[in-house]
Amino acid sequence: MNSFTDGKPLDQASQTARPGVTIRSKATPRYGVFAFLAVFAVLIYIVFQLQAAKTRLSESQAQVASLKSDLTGRFEKNEEEFSSFRQDFEVVRQRLGVTQKELDEARAMAQRLKAEQDRSVTELNAQISRKADTQQLAALKEEATSNFGKVNADVTAVKSDVDATKKELEGARRDLVDVRETLTQQIARNRDELGQLRLKGERNFYEFDINKKKGFALVGDIRLGVLKTDTKRKKYNVRIVVDDNTLEKKDRTVNEPVQFLVGKTKLRYELVVNEVHKDRIVGYLSIPKDKGLSAEYVKSN
């Protein structure tokens, strides 16, 4: 009751009510204050972080809005430029059509001007001709007639020479064909036929049997070597050394006359192969006996 009347708390009243007894006051706990302060600090930090994130987000949104605005502006500008280019292209296309039309008209006009110029030149020449002196025209006509006669005579002479030369060439060609046909008809396909040709006594015959591995062989007054043989197709390649010259005859067949000219008088020799073996040929060489009569060309001194 005294506590209420004296205005003191009950704890103090109880403490003073017992004299001689020491009473310890209870200490206020401080750990709760520290925990509260730590939590409060963490909350403040989180608030600051959220505020910073919100600021960065606002800046990013502003940048995105600016970039979007920039892209929109560029797109609109490109759209305008494309529209302008399309209009310019249409103008150029129409202009090209007009230019082509003008070019065609210019060409037609140029042709008309050329035709008119040609007519003017023709009329001018006609007027000059009419105004020319009659005697000069007669003299020019006479001179032209004389020159034409000379040219005509020269042409006639040249034509005669050409015809004569042509006839000589045709005759020589016929003679050459006759010689070749005669020689071709006198081919011996075996030893019996070769013996019959010898009996005629018109040519000398030299038989040969040449092997590629043995090299060149002397046949009559020429040297003959085998280059290649084809037993399946009965073909061969040979090399002929005559008058310090080398001749090659390729892809020749059995019993085919191979003719060539020898010496300054161009004697016609004939080579005939009757058999074709592996790297080996068998045949004969035909040479004219009377070299004077058989000469196809005699060099003049």
Secondary structure per residue as TSV (DSSP state, phi and psi in degrees):
chain	resnum	aa	ss	phi	psi
A	1	M	-	360.0	-32.7
A	2	N	H	-65.7	-30.5
A	3	S	H	-64.8	-37.8
A	4	F	H	-73.4	-34.8
A	5	T	H	-79.7	-34.8
A	6	D	H	-86.3	-14.8
A	7	G	T	82.0	23.5
A	8	K	-	-109.8	155.2
A	9	P	-	-69.0	160.6
A	10	L	H	-64.8	-32.8
A	11	D	H	-64.9	-43.7
A	12	Q	H	-67.9	-35.5
A	13	A	H	-65.1	-41.5
A	14	S	H	-67.5	-34.0
A	15	Q	H	-70.2	-40.7
A	16	T	H	-78.6	-17.1
A	17	A	H	-74.7	-18.0
A	18	R	S	-115.3	92.2
A	19	P	T	-71.3	147.0
A	20	G	T	84.8	-4.0
A	21	V	-	-111.4	125.6
A	22	T	-	-87.2	124.1
A	23	I	-	-114.9	124.8
A	24	R	-	-87.1	130.9
A	25	S	-	-78.8	142.0
A	26	K	-	-73.9	131.6
A	27	A	-	-78.4	140.4
A	28	T	-	-70.4	126.3
A	29	P	-	-66.3	125.3
A	30	R	-	-96.4	-16.5
A	31	Y	H	-64.1	-34.9
A	32	G	H	-64.8	-35.2
A	33	V	H	-66.2	-44.2
A	34	F	H	-62.0	-42.9
A	35	A	H	-62.8	-39.8
A	36	F	H	-62.6	-43.2
A	37	L	H	-64.6	-39.5
A	38	A	H	-63.7	-45.2
A	39	V	H	-62.9	-40.2
A	40	F	H	-63.2	-41.5
A	41	A	H	-63.5	-42.2
A	42	V	H	-62.0	-41.1
A	43	L	H	-62.7	-41.3
A	44	I	H	-61.8	-43.0
A	45	Y	H	-61.6	-44.4
A	46	I	H	-63.0	-39.4
A	47	V	H	-62.8	-44.2
A	48	F	H	-62.5	-41.9
A	49	Q	H	-63.2	-43.0
A	50	L	H	-62.6	-39.9
A	51	Q	H	-64.5	-41.7
A	52	A	H	-64.9	-42.3
A	53	A	H	-63.4	-40.0
A	54	K	H	-63.0	-39.3
A	55	T	H	-63.1	-45.2
A	56	R	H	-64.1	-39.6
A	57	L	H	-62.4	-40.4
A	58	S	H	-64.1	-40.8
A	59	E	H	-64.7	-42.0
A	60	S	H	-62.5	-42.8
A	61	Q	H	-62.4	-38.2
A	62	A	H	-65.1	-42.3
A	63	Q	H	-63.9	-43.2
A	64	V	H	-61.3	-42.0
A	65	A	H	-63.8	-39.2
A	66	S	H	-66.3	-43.3
A	67	L	H	-63.7	-41.1
A	68	K	H	-62.1	-41.1
A	69	S	H	-65.2	-40.7
A	70	D	H	-63.9	-46.0
A	71	L	H	-62.7	-39.5
A	72	T	H	-62.9	-41.3
A	73	G	H	-64.5	-42.8
A	74	R	H	-64.0	-43.4
A	75	F	H	-59.8	-43.9
A	76	E	H	-63.9	-38.3
A	77	K	H	-66.0	-43.9
A	78	N	H	-63.2	-37.7
A	79	E	H	-63.1	-39.6
A	80	E	H	-67.3	-43.0
A	81	E	H	-64.5	-41.2
A	82	F	H	-62.1	-41.8
A	83	S	H	-63.0	-40.7
A	84	S	H	-66.2	-42.0
A	85	F	H	-62.3	-40.9
A	86	R	H	-63.1	-40.2
A	87	Q	H	-65.2	-42.2
A	88	D	H	-63.1	-41.6
A	89	F	H	-61.9	-40.4
A	90	E	H	-63.4	-39.7
A	91	V	H	-64.8	-44.4
A	92	V	H	-62.7	-41.3
A	93	R	H	-61.6	-44.8
A	94	Q	H	-64.4	-39.2
A	95	R	H	-65.0	-38.8
A	96	L	H	-62.3	-39.0
A	97	G	H	-61.2	-41.7
A	98	V	H	-66.9	-40.2
A	99	T	H	-64.3	-41.1
A	100	Q	H	-62.1	-40.6
A	101	K	H	-64.0	-43.3
A	102	E	H	-64.2	-38.2
A	103	L	H	-63.4	-43.0
A	104	D	H	-61.4	-41.3
A	105	E	H	-64.6	-38.4
A	106	A	H	-65.3	-40.7
A	107	R	H	-62.9	-44.4
A	108	A	H	-61.3	-40.6
A	109	M	H	-64.2	-40.7
A	110	A	H	-62.4	-41.2
A	111	Q	H	-63.7	-40.2
A	112	R	H	-64.5	-42.4
A	113	L	H	-63.1	-40.1
A	114	K	H	-63.6	-43.0
A	115	A	H	-62.3	-42.7
A	116	E	H	-64.9	-38.4
A	117	Q	H	-64.5	-41.8
A	118	D	H	-62.6	-42.3
A	119	R	H	-63.4	-39.0
A	120	S	H	-64.5	-43.2
A	121	V	H	-63.5	-40.7
A	122	T	H	-63.4	-45.1
A	123	E	H	-63.9	-39.6
A	124	L	H	-64.2	-43.2
A	125	N	H	-63.0	-38.4
A	126	A	H	-64.2	-42.1
A	127	Q	H	-64.1	-41.0
A	128	I	H	-64.8	-39.0
A	129	S	H	-64.0	-40.8
A	130	R	H	-67.3	-32.2
A	131	K	H	-84.4	-11.0
A	132	A	S	-66.3	155.7
A	133	D	-	-70.5	137.3
A	134	T	H	-63.6	-39.7
A	135	Q	H	-65.7	-40.8
A	136	Q	H	-64.1	-39.9
A	137	L	H	-63.9	-39.9
A	138	A	H	-64.3	-42.5
A	139	A	H	-63.7	-43.5
A	140	L	H	-62.8	-40.2
A	141	K	H	-63.8	-41.9
A	142	E	H	-65.7	-42.3
A	143	E	H	-64.0	-42.6
A	144	A	H	-63.4	-40.5
A	145	T	H	-63.3	-41.3
A	146	S	H	-64.2	-46.1
A	147	N	H	-63.5	-38.6
A	148	F	H	-63.6	-38.7
A	149	G	H	-63.6	-42.3
A	150	K	H	-64.4	-44.5
A	151	V	H	-63.1	-39.9
A	152	N	H	-63.7	-39.5
A	153	A	H	-65.1	-42.7
A	154	D	H	-63.5	-42.2
A	155	V	H	-62.8	-41.2
A	156	T	H	-63.0	-42.0
A	157	A	H	-64.5	-43.9
A	158	V	H	-63.5	-40.9
A	159	K	H	-62.1	-40.3
A	160	S	H	-63.9	-42.1
A	161	D	H	-64.5	-41.0
A	162	V	H	-63.7	-42.2
A	163	D	H	-63.9	-41.1
A	164	A	H	-64.5	-44.5
A	165	T	H	-62.6	-41.0
A	166	K	H	-61.4	-42.2
A	167	K	H	-64.6	-41.1
A	168	E	H	-62.6	-41.9
A	169	L	H	-64.7	-41.8
A	170	E	H	-63.4	-40.0
A	171	G	H	-63.9	-44.9
A	172	A	H	-62.7	-38.6
A	173	R	H	-65.7	-41.3
A	174	R	H	-64.0	-41.2
A	175	D	H	-62.3	-42.1
A	176	L	H	-64.3	-42.4
A	177	V	H	-63.4	-40.5
A	178	D	H	-62.0	-42.4
A	179	V	H	-63.2	-44.1
A	180	R	H	-65.2	-42.2
A	181	E	H	-65.1	-38.2
A	182	T	H	-63.3	-44.1
A	183	L	H	-66.7	-39.7
A	184	T	H	-63.9	-37.5
A	185	Q	H	-68.7	-21.3
A	186	Q	T	-98.9	42.0
A	187	I	-	-93.4	135.8
A	188	A	-	-102.6	127.6
A	189	R	S	-96.9	-7.6
A	190	N	S	-156.3	-177.2
A	191	R	H	-69.8	-32.3
A	192	D	H	-65.4	-46.3
A	193	E	H	-66.1	-34.6
A	194	L	H	-64.9	-37.0
A	195	G	H	-63.8	-36.7
A	196	Q	H	-66.8	-37.7
A	197	L	H	-66.1	-36.0
A	198	R	H	-64.4	-34.0
A	199	L	H	-64.8	-26.4
A	200	K	H	-67.0	-28.9
A	201	G	-	73.1	16.7
A	202	E	S	-88.7	-28.3
A	203	R	E	-138.9	160.7
A	204	N	E	-96.7	141.8
A	205	F	E	-124.0	132.7
A	206	Y	E	-123.0	113.8
A	207	E	E	-80.4	152.8
A	208	F	E	-146.5	153.8
A	209	D	E	-140.3	98.0
A	210	I	E	-111.4	133.3
A	211	N	E	-107.4	136.4
A	212	K	G	-59.9	-37.2
A	213	K	G	-69.2	-24.5
A	214	K	G	-86.9	-3.4
A	215	G	-	81.0	-154.1
A	216	F	-	-74.7	148.4
A	217	A	E	-127.2	145.5
A	218	L	E	-83.8	120.0
A	219	V	E	-124.8	110.0
A	220	G	T	64.0	-123.5
A	221	D	T	-110.6	21.5
A	222	I	E	-124.4	165.9
A	223	R	E	-113.4	136.1
A	224	L	E	-128.7	133.5
A	225	G	E	-134.9	146.6
A	226	V	E	-91.5	128.7
A	227	L	E	-99.2	-41.0
A	228	K	E	-161.7	145.9
A	229	T	E	-132.4	147.9
A	230	D	E	-130.2	95.6
A	231	T	T	-68.2	-27.7
A	232	K	T	-71.2	-43.8
A	233	R	T	-96.4	0.5
A	234	K	T	58.0	47.6
A	235	K	E	-124.4	162.6
A	236	Y	E	-156.3	161.6
A	237	N	E	-123.8	133.5
A	238	V	E	-130.2	160.5
A	239	R	E	-123.3	129.2
A	240	I	E	-114.4	128.2
A	241	V	E	-111.1	115.2
A	242	V	E	-147.3	136.6
A	243	D	T	53.4	41.3
A	244	D	T	61.0	18.2
A	245	N	E	-117.0	153.5
A	246	T	E	-117.9	126.5
A	247	L	E	-116.7	141.9
A	248	E	E	-120.4	129.3
A	249	K	E	-116.1	119.7
A	250	K	E	-116.1	151.7
A	251	D	E	53.5	43.9
A	252	R	E	-92.7	147.5
A	253	T	E	-104.8	168.3
A	254	V	T	-63.0	138.8
A	255	N	T	63.7	19.3
A	256	E	-	-93.4	122.8
A	257	P	-	-70.4	125.1
A	258	V	E	-106.4	107.4
A	259	Q	E	-103.3	143.0
A	260	F	E	-153.9	153.9
A	261	L	E	-96.2	142.5
A	262	V	E	-130.3	138.3
A	263	G	T	79.2	175.6
A	264	K	T	-68.1	-30.0
A	265	T	T	-86.6	2.3
A	266	K	T	57.0	57.9
A	267	L	E	-73.6	137.8
A	268	R	E	-91.6	110.3
A	269	Y	E	-92.5	154.1
A	270	E	E	-135.0	127.6
A	271	L	E	-111.4	130.0
A	272	V	E	-130.7	126.1
A	273	V	E	-105.2	121.6
A	274	N	E	-94.5	-25.2
A	275	E	E	-136.9	139.7
A	276	V	E	-124.3	118.8
A	277	H	E	-118.9	-178.6
A	278	K	T	-67.4	113.3
A	279	D	T	58.1	31.5
A	280	R	E	-156.2	137.6
A	281	I	E	-130.0	149.6
A	282	V	E	-131.7	132.4
A	283	G	E	-178.6	-150.7
A	284	Y	E	-150.6	161.3
A	285	L	E	-115.5	132.1
A	286	S	E	-110.7	127.1
A	287	I	E	-129.1	136.8
A	288	P	E	-62.9	141.6
A	289	K	S	-78.4	-50.3
A	290	D	-	-88.7	96.0
A	291	K	H	-70.1	-26.6
A	292	G	H	-69.2	-47.2
A	293	L	H	-74.4	-26.2
A	294	S	H	-88.4	-5.5
A	295	A	-	-66.3	133.1
A	296	E	S	-95.7	-11.8
A	297	Y	-	-157.8	131.2
A	298	V	-	-119.4	120.6
A	299	K	-	-74.4	126.9
A	300	S	-	-77.3	146.5
A	301	N	-	-80.5	360.0
